[in-house]
Amino acid sequence: MEYPNEIRIRIRSRNIPIDDTARRFGGGGQSFASSASIGSWENADEMIEALNRKT
């Protein structure tokens, strides 16, 4: 979700814990449902790459 001052990312997973990745990007949450606030779409690409490496 894009807001004037931030971009919020919601992450969901069925089998792979993702809360550690969310924390790495300044967020948090539960093992299979987390979120983070990122500063730019480039950071979103970095988060996607980090999540893809977990598979």
Order of alpha helices (4+ residues) and beta strands (2+ residues): beta-alpha-beta-beta-alpha
